[in-house]
Amino acid sequence: MSDATTHLLLPYILAAQAQKHVTHNEALRILDGLVQLSVLDRGVTAPPGSPANGDRYIVGSGATGDWAGWDLNVALWTDGAWLRLPPRAGWRAWVEDEGLLLVYDGAGWVGTTPTALQNMALLGVGTTADASNPFSAKLNAALWTAKTVAEGGTGDLFYTMNKEAAGDDLGLTLQTGFVTKALVGLFGSDRFRLAVSADGSTFFDGLSVDNATGIVDQPRLPRFKAYTNYDNYVGVGTWTKIGMNNTHYNDQGAFDAANNHFVAPVDGTYLFGATLMYKVNASTTARMRGRLVLNGTTEIRGSLGEISATHVSLATAIWLQTMVPLTAGDTVELQGYFRVADGYFAAEQTSFWGCKIG
């Protein structure tokens, strides 16, 4: 019959044994050291200088001093001496300085964190996941990096998101204070969209890409084409604003038809053009000019056009085109001018157009 238990090697009290309390207390000492095992540190190879009663360590390889030959064993300081506790397969130990649970597999102490996580219902990193957000993470940085060829990978990295049907939504929601400010993805169709919002409820598409053609659209881009529905009379020698009182289109309402000018809604670079169609009054010998004017006073460089000599009524025209940087609130208007003889700029054929390009 053995004089110790099989797994923990606790000493038995033998028949007719003297001083039975010694053996009993030794068994209690071992139990106290092993049950709910928690060690201060692991990998230490030399006994600390001033251990406290009950301190425990997992001894590192190449141990010295009182721990020589105790590699991977549990060392317990009790009653003024180190007690060696050889581990058995299945022992578990909490490493206090690492916050790590280890298990002895018969050859060494290994971590209990699984190498594969499969079919988990909830996963929270730094926060608590719930049914609405089964995967939740609260952190300040995240990194995805490709597995290199040297590591057995391809060097590529793909992040794939998938939706069930074209009419479903798929995308990224960007929020401030949990109020959605931007959406990027496929919403309600397979057309790629980038939409923004000030309040999280009303959204404007800033960018849209047709997945069938690859054609890119900026639905909120300020753009317009204005025209006059009456003949604008212009006297001799006076720059006169042309009354562009109608629009064929006017995205974002940037053209102010009541005041016959374009108003820049945001800072940026804009492209403008115009057509001035001549209509005779009393003489076809007028010298005809046209230009675009910034804020009612400043001629925009490169916008001036002029035609001299005899004109053909409803056939002679000036075409203007230029590009200009604008600040939000700037206005641009079309002006006409006659020398020598007065005249008209014809209804329906005189137009002014523009759009933001950068």
Secondary structure, 3 states (H helix, E strand, C coil): CCCECCCCCCECCCCCCCCHHHHHHHHHHHHHHHCCCEECEEEECCCCCCCCCCCEEEECCCCCHHHCCCCCCEEEEECCEEEEECCCCCCEEEECCCCEEEEECCCCEEECCCCCCCCCCCEEECCCCCCCCCEEECCCCCCCCCCCHHHCCCCCCCCCCCCCCCCCEEEEEEEECCEEEEEEEEECCCCEEEEEECCCCCEEEEEEECCCCCCEECCCCCEEEEECCCCEEECECCCEECCCCEEEEEECCCEECCCCEEECCCCEEEEEEEEEEEECCCCCCCEEEEEEEECCCEECCCCCEEECCCCCCCCCEEEEEEEEEECCCCEEEEEEEEECCCEEECCCCCEEEEEECC
